[in-house]
């Protein structure tokens, strides 16, 4: 599946496994304390924005392929 910036409802298109990887990585970094459940909810997206801020990335809720690849290299 090719990822785009947002799906038709404005939600991130990352797979459940990718969201779990993001949650776990951000948890290890102390930015996320919620469940590692693969659901990109409010706490996950807050942690994503906080992480992007620390990395001087554009601050948004996007879980694009580029962001997932970046996180994959951080894990």
ZIGIJO-V838175 format. One line per field, one symbol per residue. phi: phi as a letter, one per 20 degrees, with the letter a starting at -180 (. if undefined). psi: psi as a letter, one per 30 degrees, with the letter a starting at -180 (. if undefined). burial: b if it has 24 or more other C-alpha atoms within 12 Angstrom, else e. A space follows every 10 residues. Layout:
phi=???
psi=???
burial=???
//
This chain:
phi=.eedfbefen efeffgffff ffffffffem dccefecmde egffffffff fgffelegeb efdfgfffff fgfef
psi=kkklekafgg lkgkleeeee eeeeefeegg fkgakifgji aeeeeeeeee eeefghlkjl gkhleeeeee eeff.
burial=eeeeeeeeee ebbbbeebbb bbbbbbbeee bbebebeebb eebbbbbbbb bbeeeeeeeb bbbbeebbee beeee
//
